[in-house]
Structure formats: C-alpha cells, structure tokens
Amino acid sequence: MGALKERVKLNRLVFGQDIVDYYRNNTTFMYEKYSESDDDCKAISKEDIQVGGFYHLHYLDDSNWMRWSPIFCCDYRKFSNMIVILGVNFNFIPLELRDSIFDKFITEGNFEKNQIIEVNFKGMYTELLRYGFEYAIQEYNVAQIKIVHRVSLELLPRFLYSSYPKNTYDPKKLMEIWETKLDTKEQRHKEIITSVLKDFYDVKDEISDKYNALKEHIERLRKSYEKYGKP
C-alpha cells in the first residue's frame, strides 16, 4: 500500500467508511472550500495551471461532468491561438479505482513537500489504459475555463473522492460508458496515439477519415468550442 492509499484509508476512518458516504461527505466539504480560497484550496489564474497538479475547474460546457471538473493536469498543448489542458477527469472514474490509479506516482515526500507529481500524459495514459479508463483524459480549452482552484496534496485523499453537488455519482452510468468504450478500445487507442489535437478543433473541416472511434468525442468538443470557446 502506497502513501496515497494509506492516507485515504485513514481519512475514511473519520469521514466515511462506506465509500459512497465518504464521497458525499467530501463533496460537501470541497464545495465549501470552492467558495473561498486558502493554501489548501486556492483560487488561481488559469495561466498558473501546472502539469502534475490537481485542480477543480469551473468550465463552460453543456455537460455537468465537464462543467465542474476535478482533474489532474497531465499535459497541455499550444496551437494556433489556443491552449488546451489535458486533464484526468475523476468524474469518469469509479470510486473504487481512484486511489489505485494515482498511488504509484505519489510518495510520502510528495505529501510532505506538497510537490507536483512527476508524471506526464504518456505515463498517465498508460496507467489508465490498464484499467480501460484512458478516455477519462479530457481536453479543456483554456478560453472556456472560468474559475480554477488548485488543490494541495494535503486535501487530495478527500478531493479525489469528491465532485460537485450537481454531479450525481452514478456507478451504473460509469459502467455503461466503460462497456461501450471497450468495444472500440483498440481502434480508439490507435487513433489517439496518431492524433493531432488541432484536428479536433478545426470546425472548418470535416472530421478526418482517420478518426472513426473518436468521431463522437471530436463532435462534442467542436460543439462545445463553437458554443463557448470560439473567439
């Protein structure tokens, strides 16, 4: 058991041994933190988002799971006049897996020094792919980010098991998404590793024939971009 799992275990003794109760209690707790700003949950400029950090985003999008996103930032890309954050959105990951996915990347030293985590897109994608949840990495157009809170590692055991009050935890829906994604997992993987992110936002052109499994995802990104993020 790594440092993160150990801290989650200790937190659950206090804030909810039942995992769903733990999630609900943490969601209320974190919601109150987002209404203010302190060292553990600090309101920052979106330009200060760093790879390797944990954040809560208020994001302009029609989906509640995107509108209020608890994320781990694993990369960012610049092209044209855009900056796109790549973040692991916890809303897409079952509660039972959340600490397991991050445990191998976090040491006790990280907690003590509140350090950013040394893992990039490749490492995060590879780890999520093992579980079949690589699609939890979502793209965030910086222009659509309205409010950002940086979350310290001290709060991570609670933040990781939380969301926003308007986001209902639905394990059945998560399972349905996972089962649907499994059908196209291999094709989606091939398309992701050869993808050009700029293509996803090029609303002037038809979606390239090389994107089949990712077509619906690209269509959703373009719709969101045109409605909320297009200059």
VEXDREN-2710 file (C-alpha; in Angstrom, 1 decimal):
% VEXDREN-2710
k/r/px/py/pz
1/MET/0.0/0.0/0.0
2/GLY/1.4/3.3/-1.1
3/ALA/1.3/6.8/0.6
4/LEU/-1.9/7.8/-1.1
5/LYS/-3.8/4.6/-0.3
6/GLU/-2.6/4.8/3.3
7/ARG/-3.9/8.4/3.7
8/VAL/-7.2/7.5/2.0
9/LYS/-7.6/4.6/4.4
10/LEU/-7.0/6.9/7.5
11/ASN/-9.4/9.6/6.1
12/ARG/-12.2/7.1/5.6
13/LEU/-12.0/6.1/9.3
14/VAL/-13.0/9.7/10.1
15/PHE/-15.1/10.9/7.1
16/GLY/-16.9/7.8/6.0
17/GLN/-16.0/4.1/6.0
18/ASP/-18.7/3.4/3.3
19/ILE/-17.1/4.7/0.1
20/VAL/-20.3/6.4/-1.1
21/ASP/-20.8/8.2/2.2
22/TYR/-17.1/9.2/2.0
23/TYR/-17.7/10.6/-1.4
24/ARG/-20.9/12.5/-0.3
25/ASN/-19.2/14.0/2.8
26/ASN/-16.1/15.0/0.7
27/THR/-18.3/16.6/-2.0
28/THR/-20.0/18.8/0.6
29/PHE/-16.6/19.6/2.2
30/MET/-14.9/20.5/-1.1
31/TYR/-17.9/22.6/-2.3
32/GLU/-17.5/24.8/0.8
33/LYS/-13.7/25.1/0.0
34/TYR/-14.5/26.3/-3.5
35/SER/-16.5/29.2/-2.1
36/GLU/-13.3/30.7/-0.5
37/SER/-9.6/30.5/-1.1
38/ASP/-6.8/29.3/1.2
39/ASP/-3.5/27.5/1.0
40/ASP/-5.1/24.1/0.6
41/CYS/-7.7/25.0/-2.0
42/LYS/-6.5/28.2/-3.6
43/ALA/-8.3/30.2/-6.3
44/ILE/-5.6/30.9/-9.0
45/SER/-5.3/32.3/-12.5
46/LYS/-5.9/29.7/-15.2
47/GLU/-2.4/30.7/-16.6
48/ASP/-0.9/29.3/-13.4
49/ILE/-2.2/25.7/-14.0
50/GLN/0.8/23.3/-14.0
51/VAL/1.4/19.8/-15.3
52/GLY/1.5/17.5/-12.3
53/GLY/-1.1/19.4/-10.2
54/PHE/-4.6/18.8/-9.0
55/TYR/-7.3/21.3/-9.8
56/HIS/-11.0/21.9/-9.7
57/LEU/-12.3/23.7/-12.9
58/HIS/-15.5/25.6/-13.5
59/TYR/-15.6/25.1/-17.3
60/LEU/-18.1/26.3/-19.9
61/ASP/-19.7/23.2/-21.3
62/ASP/-23.2/21.7/-21.6
63/SER/-22.1/18.5/-19.7
64/ASN/-22.1/18.8/-15.9
65/TRP/-19.3/16.3/-15.8
66/MET/-17.2/18.8/-17.7
67/ARG/-18.7/22.0/-16.3
68/TRP/-17.5/21.1/-12.8
69/SER/-14.3/19.1/-13.3
70/PRO/-12.0/17.7/-10.6
71/ILE/-8.8/17.0/-12.6
72/PHE/-5.2/16.0/-12.6
73/CYS/-3.3/18.1/-15.2
74/CYS/-1.1/15.7/-17.2
75/ASP/-0.2/17.9/-20.2
76/TYR/-1.1/21.0/-22.3
77/ARG/-0.8/21.8/-26.0
78/LYS/-0.5/25.1/-27.8
79/PHE/-1.6/25.6/-31.4
80/SER/-2.9/28.5/-33.4
81/ASN/-4.3/30.9/-30.8
82/MET/-5.3/28.1/-28.4
83/ILE/-4.0/26.4/-25.3
84/VAL/-5.6/23.1/-24.4
85/ILE/-5.2/21.5/-21.0
86/LEU/-5.2/17.7/-20.9
87/GLY/-6.7/16.6/-17.6
88/VAL/-7.7/13.3/-16.0
89/ASN/-11.4/14.0/-15.0
90/PHE/-12.3/12.0/-11.9
91/ASN/-15.9/12.1/-12.8
92/PHE/-15.3/9.4/-15.4
93/ILE/-13.5/7.0/-13.0
94/PRO/-15.3/4.7/-10.5
95/LEU/-14.7/5.5/-6.8
96/GLU/-13.1/2.0/-6.2
97/LEU/-10.2/2.8/-8.7
98/ARG/-9.3/6.4/-8.0
99/ASP/-6.6/5.9/-5.4
100/SER/-5.2/2.8/-7.2
101/ILE/-4.6/4.9/-10.4
102/PHE/-2.6/7.6/-8.7
103/ASP/-1.0/5.6/-5.8
104/LYS/2.1/4.5/-7.7
105/PHE/3.0/8.1/-8.7
106/ILE/2.9/9.7/-5.2
107/THR/5.3/9.3/-2.3
108/GLU/5.2/10.4/1.3
109/GLY/7.8/13.0/0.2
110/ASN/5.3/14.5/-2.2
111/PHE/2.8/14.9/0.6
112/GLU/5.3/16.4/3.0
113/LYS/6.5/19.0/0.5
114/ASN/3.2/19.4/-1.4
115/GLN/5.1/18.8/-4.6
116/ILE/3.6/18.4/-8.1
117/ILE/3.5/14.8/-9.4
118/GLU/6.2/13.8/-11.8
119/VAL/4.0/12.1/-14.4
120/ASN/3.2/13.3/-17.9
121/PHE/0.5/12.4/-20.5
122/LYS/2.2/9.2/-21.6
123/GLY/2.6/7.9/-18.1
124/MET/-1.0/8.8/-17.1
125/TYR/-2.5/7.5/-20.4
126/THR/-0.6/4.2/-20.0
127/GLU/-1.8/3.7/-16.4
128/LEU/-5.4/4.5/-17.3
129/LEU/-5.3/2.2/-20.3
130/ARG/-4.5/-0.7/-18.0
131/TYR/-7.9/-0.2/-16.4
132/GLY/-9.7/0.7/-19.6
133/PHE/-10.4/4.3/-18.5
134/GLU/-8.0/6.2/-20.7
135/TYR/-10.9/8.2/-22.0
136/ALA/-11.0/9.9/-18.6
137/ILE/-8.3/12.2/-20.0
138/GLN/-10.3/15.1/-21.4
139/GLU/-9.4/18.3/-23.3
140/TYR/-10.0/21.7/-21.8
141/ASN/-9.8/24.8/-23.9
142/VAL/-8.2/27.4/-21.6
143/ALA/-10.6/30.1/-23.0
144/GLN/-13.5/28.1/-21.6
145/ILE/-12.1/27.8/-18.1
146/LYS/-13.8/30.4/-15.8
147/ILE/-12.6/29.5/-12.3
148/VAL/-9.7/27.4/-11.1
149/HIS/-8.9/26.1/-7.6
150/ARG/-5.5/24.5/-7.0
151/VAL/-5.9/21.7/-4.5
152/SER/-3.0/20.8/-2.2
153/LEU/-1.8/17.2/-1.7
154/GLU/-2.9/17.5/1.9
155/LEU/-6.5/17.6/0.7
156/LEU/-6.0/15.0/-2.1
157/PRO/-7.4/12.0/-0.2
158/ARG/-10.7/13.9/0.1
159/PHE/-10.6/15.8/-3.2
160/LEU/-10.0/12.6/-5.2
161/TYR/-13.3/11.2/-3.7
162/SER/-15.5/14.2/-4.4
163/SER/-17.2/16.0/-7.2
164/TYR/-19.6/19.0/-7.4
165/PRO/-23.0/18.8/-5.7
166/LYS/-24.8/19.0/-9.0
167/ASN/-22.8/15.9/-10.3
168/THR/-24.6/12.8/-9.1
169/TYR/-22.4/9.8/-8.7
170/ASP/-23.9/7.1/-10.9
171/PRO/-21.9/3.8/-11.0
172/LYS/-24.4/2.3/-13.4
173/LYS/-23.8/5.0/-15.9
174/LEU/-20.0/4.8/-15.5
175/MET/-20.2/1.0/-16.1
176/GLU/-22.3/1.6/-19.2
177/ILE/-19.8/4.1/-20.6
178/TRP/-16.9/1.7/-19.8
179/GLU/-18.6/-1.2/-21.6
180/THR/-19.4/0.9/-24.6
181/LYS/-15.8/2.2/-24.8
182/LEU/-14.4/-1.3/-24.5
183/ASP/-15.9/-2.2/-27.9
184/THR/-13.8/0.4/-29.6
185/LYS/-10.8/0.4/-27.2
186/GLU/-8.2/-0.9/-29.7
187/GLN/-9.3/1.3/-32.5
188/ARG/-9.5/4.3/-30.2
189/HIS/-6.0/3.7/-28.9
190/LYS/-4.6/3.6/-32.5
191/GLU/-6.3/6.9/-33.3
192/ILE/-5.2/8.6/-30.1
193/ILE/-1.5/7.8/-30.4
194/THR/-1.6/9.1/-34.0
195/SER/-3.9/12.0/-33.4
196/VAL/-3.2/15.7/-34.0
197/LEU/-5.1/17.7/-31.4
198/LYS/-5.5/20.6/-33.7
199/ASP/-7.8/18.4/-35.9
200/PHE/-10.2/18.1/-33.0
201/TYR/-11.0/21.8/-33.0
202/ASP/-10.8/22.6/-36.7
203/VAL/-14.5/23.3/-37.2
204/LYS/-14.0/24.5/-40.8
205/ASP/-13.1/21.0/-42.0
206/GLU/-14.9/17.7/-42.0
207/ILE/-13.7/15.2/-39.4
208/SER/-10.8/13.3/-40.9
209/ASP/-11.4/9.7/-42.1
210/LYS/-8.6/8.7/-39.8
211/TYR/-10.9/9.4/-36.8
212/ASN/-13.6/6.7/-36.5
213/ALA/-13.7/5.6/-32.9
214/LEU/-13.0/9.3/-31.8
215/LYS/-15.6/10.8/-34.1
216/GLU/-18.3/11.4/-31.4
217/HIS/-15.8/12.8/-29.0
218/ILE/-14.5/15.2/-31.6
219/GLU/-18.0/16.3/-32.5
220/ARG/-18.7/17.0/-28.8
221/LEU/-15.5/19.0/-28.5
222/ARG/-16.3/21.1/-31.6
223/LYS/-19.9/21.8/-30.4
224/SER/-18.6/23.0/-27.0
225/TYR/-15.8/25.1/-28.7
226/GLU/-18.2/26.8/-31.1
227/LYS/-20.8/27.5/-28.4
228/TYR/-18.4/28.6/-25.6
229/GLY/-14.8/29.0/-26.7
230/LYS/-14.7/30.3/-30.3
231/PRO/-13.3/33.9/-30.4
END
